[in-house]
Amino acid sequence: MSTSTRQLILQRCFEAIQSKGFETLRTDKEIARLKITKGAFYHYFPNKAELGYAVVDEVMMLYYEQKWVSLENIESGIADALLAVLEQEKNRATETSIKRGDVLTNMILEMSHSDDLFRQKLEAVNEVQVKIIQRAIMTGRVAGELKNQTDARSMALFIVGQLMGCYTISKVRASRETFVSMIGNMQKQLKDALVIETSPSKSSDSVASTSIASNASRTERSEPTVANSFNRTEEKTEEKSNKGGWFSRNR
């Protein structure tokens, strides 16, 4: 048996797990679909648990790394890249995929309580996503694109958990519309929480300040004019009185 046969078994079983879950996986059915002998199958995987471990390590790990690969090795545009991953999740979602749910979440719920080695392997898949996002957020902070107030790891955990939650709620409601709506709100929340305010708002404040200052300046210039008008009137009155204007004519 070749390595490609082993990879084919893993890929086919991963697809079956995505569709129905791990506990309902029937290896005999997958053997029949692959048209290989039981001996060939058990040459690679002596039992179902070993098959499951290999699926997580060799297929699921790569599957979730690829989801966030656009965030790796970039130095700018971090926020846009992050929001684009979520946008891609929305675009890829179908009624069928939503009803199936997120395969990692499903397996965590199925296997973590009964098999600690399974739990550790699933945790590793979760962690690889967190680390990719965490590094990206730190890069964005250094580039001056993202806010410094939020802890990068906490935010990365939040993003992964929030996405898993979107799949879970949408699955129980069997609604792609719910998924799209929740992801849209998630994108808005992340933008508010992570992205530094853009310059247009600052320039708007600057324009407002300039306008206020300009009005104040015009007010200050107009006040002396009024005062001078009164002064001139008083001076003329006094001048007429000294010259004997109206009063001298009465005498």
Buried (B, 14 or more C-beta within 10 A) or exposed (E): EEEEBBEEBBEBBBEBBBEEBBEEBEBEEBBEEBEBEEEBBBEBBEEBBEBBBBBBBBBBBEBBBEBBEBBEEBEEEBBEBBBBBBBEBBEEBEEEBBBBBBBBBBBBEBBBEEBEEBBEBBEEBBBBBBEBBBBBBBBBBEEEBBBEEBEBBEBBBBBBEBBBBBBBEBBEEEBBEBBBBBBEEBBEEBEEBBBEEEEEEEEEEEEEEEEEEEEEEEEEEEEEEEEEEEEEEEEEEEEEEEEEEEEEEEE
